[in-house]
Amino acid sequence: MKAAKTEFPFKWPFPPRPKAQRPRRGKGVGGSAAPFTRKAMLADVVLVIFWGASIPGLMWLGAAGGF
């Protein structure tokens, strides 16, 4: 006896996604495909370092304050 394979159009509880259309040649997804600038990448790195240092820093301050 074979098990019936049921194909669902989506995974519950998430609604189905519309079919993605391939962008035409020469055009980006949003109409403009600007690459990341060095300034934007540097800002991202600084934000990651800041958030990565703030969590242990806040934990240290909490431990020092007796929380």
C-alpha atoms as an extended CHARMM CRD file, in Angstrom:
* protein
*
        67  EXT
         1         1  MET       CA              0.0000000000        0.0000000000        0.0000000000  PROA      1               0.0000000000
         2         2  LYS       CA              1.4840000000        3.3430000000       -1.0720000000  PROA      2               0.0000000000
         3         3  ALA       CA              1.2100000000        6.4160000000        1.0650000000  PROA      3               0.0000000000
         4         4  ALA       CA             -0.4850000000        9.2830000000       -0.7240000000  PROA      4               0.0000000000
         5         5  LYS       CA              1.8360000000       12.2530000000       -1.0610000000  PROA      5               0.0000000000
         6         6  THR       CA             -0.1360000000       15.4100000000       -0.3970000000  PROA      6               0.0000000000
         7         7  GLU       CA              1.2040000000       18.6620000000       -1.8200000000  PROA      7               0.0000000000
         8         8  PHE       CA              0.2000000000       21.7640000000        0.0880000000  PROA      8               0.0000000000
         9         9  PRO       CA              0.4950000000       25.1700000000       -1.5840000000  PROA      9               0.0000000000
        10        10  PHE       CA              1.9390000000       26.6430000000        1.6300000000  PROA      10              0.0000000000
        11        11  LYS       CA              3.2230000000       25.6940000000        5.0270000000  PROA      11              0.0000000000
        12        12  TRP       CA              0.7150000000       26.3690000000        7.7610000000  PROA      12              0.0000000000
        13        13  PRO       CA              0.3120000000       28.9530000000        9.4510000000  PROA      13              0.0000000000
        14        14  PHE       CA              2.0640000000       31.0780000000        6.8240000000  PROA      14              0.0000000000
        15        15  PRO       CA              0.0900000000       32.2670000000        3.7890000000  PROA      15              0.0000000000
        16        16  PRO       CA              1.2350000000       31.2500000000        0.3250000000  PROA      16              0.0000000000
        17        17  ARG       CA              3.8160000000       33.4700000000       -1.3080000000  PROA      17              0.0000000000
        18        18  PRO       CA              3.1540000000       34.8610000000       -4.7510000000  PROA      18              0.0000000000
        19        19  LYS       CA              5.2060000000       33.3420000000       -7.5330000000  PROA      19              0.0000000000
        20        20  ALA       CA              8.4750000000       35.2140000000       -7.9270000000  PROA      20              0.0000000000
        21        21  GLN       CA              9.0570000000       36.6600000000      -11.3500000000  PROA      21              0.0000000000
        22        22  ARG       CA             12.5590000000       36.7880000000      -12.6830000000  PROA      22              0.0000000000
        23        23  PRO       CA             13.7600000000       40.3500000000      -13.2730000000  PROA      23              0.0000000000
        24        24  ARG       CA             14.5410000000       41.2800000000      -16.8350000000  PROA      24              0.0000000000
        25        25  ARG       CA             18.1240000000       41.6510000000      -17.9100000000  PROA      25              0.0000000000
        26        26  GLY       CA             19.7260000000       44.9130000000      -16.9290000000  PROA      26              0.0000000000
        27        27  LYS       CA             17.1760000000       45.7530000000      -14.2670000000  PROA      27              0.0000000000
        28        28  GLY       CA             17.4320000000       45.1120000000      -10.5600000000  PROA      28              0.0000000000
        29        29  VAL       CA             14.7000000000       43.8270000000       -8.3260000000  PROA      29              0.0000000000
        30        30  GLY       CA             13.5230000000       47.2600000000       -7.2510000000  PROA      30              0.0000000000
        31        31  GLY       CA             14.3150000000       49.0740000000      -10.4610000000  PROA      31              0.0000000000
        32        32  SER       CA             17.7720000000       50.1170000000       -9.2790000000  PROA      32              0.0000000000
        33        33  ALA       CA             20.5500000000       47.7260000000       -8.3750000000  PROA      33              0.0000000000
        34        34  ALA       CA             22.9520000000       50.0380000000       -6.5620000000  PROA      34              0.0000000000
        35        35  PRO       CA             25.7920000000       48.1430000000       -4.8450000000  PROA      35              0.0000000000
        36        36  PHE       CA             26.5740000000       48.7220000000       -1.2020000000  PROA      36              0.0000000000
        37        37  THR       CA             28.8760000000       51.6470000000       -0.6480000000  PROA      37              0.0000000000
        38        38  ARG       CA             31.9500000000       51.4700000000        1.5400000000  PROA      38              0.0000000000
        39        39  LYS       CA             30.3200000000       53.9630000000        3.9200000000  PROA      39              0.0000000000
        40        40  ALA       CA             27.2100000000       51.7730000000        4.3190000000  PROA      40              0.0000000000
        41        41  MET       CA             29.3090000000       48.6650000000        4.9540000000  PROA      41              0.0000000000
        42        42  LEU       CA             31.4330000000       50.5080000000        7.5260000000  PROA      42              0.0000000000
        43        43  ALA       CA             28.2930000000       51.7530000000        9.2930000000  PROA      43              0.0000000000
        44        44  ASP       CA             26.9640000000       48.1680000000        9.4500000000  PROA      44              0.0000000000
        45        45  VAL       CA             30.2290000000       46.9140000000       10.9580000000  PROA      45              0.0000000000
        46        46  VAL       CA             30.2370000000       49.7040000000       13.5560000000  PROA      46              0.0000000000
        47        47  LEU       CA             26.6320000000       48.9280000000       14.5360000000  PROA      47              0.0000000000
        48        48  VAL       CA             27.3950000000       45.2090000000       14.9270000000  PROA      48              0.0000000000
        49        49  ILE       CA             30.4330000000       45.9730000000       17.1000000000  PROA      49              0.0000000000
        50        50  PHE       CA             28.4030000000       48.4190000000       19.2000000000  PROA      50              0.0000000000
        51        51  TRP       CA             25.5700000000       45.9540000000       19.8120000000  PROA      51              0.0000000000
        52        52  GLY       CA             28.0150000000       43.1140000000       20.4190000000  PROA      52              0.0000000000
        53        53  ALA       CA             29.8310000000       45.1560000000       23.0780000000  PROA      53              0.0000000000
        54        54  SER       CA             26.7040000000       46.6160000000       24.6900000000  PROA      54              0.0000000000
        55        55  ILE       CA             25.2390000000       43.2680000000       25.7800000000  PROA      55              0.0000000000
        56        56  PRO       CA             28.2350000000       42.1380000000       27.8970000000  PROA      56              0.0000000000
        57        57  GLY       CA             28.6800000000       45.7410000000       29.0620000000  PROA      57              0.0000000000
        58        58  LEU       CA             25.1140000000       45.9460000000       30.3440000000  PROA      58              0.0000000000
        59        59  MET       CA             25.4520000000       42.5390000000       31.9900000000  PROA      59              0.0000000000
        60        60  TRP       CA             28.6470000000       43.6870000000       33.7020000000  PROA      60              0.0000000000
        61        61  LEU       CA             26.9530000000       46.8740000000       34.9290000000  PROA      61              0.0000000000
        62        62  GLY       CA             24.0230000000       44.8420000000       36.2370000000  PROA      62              0.0000000000
        63        63  ALA       CA             26.3410000000       42.4700000000       38.0790000000  PROA      63              0.0000000000
        64        64  ALA       CA             28.3250000000       45.4030000000       39.4880000000  PROA      64              0.0000000000
        65        65  GLY       CA             25.1060000000       47.0610000000       40.6620000000  PROA      65              0.0000000000
        66        66  GLY       CA             23.8960000000       43.9110000000       42.3890000000  PROA      66              0.0000000000
        67        67  PHE       CA             20.9240000000       43.3140000000       40.1100000000  PROA      67              0.0000000000
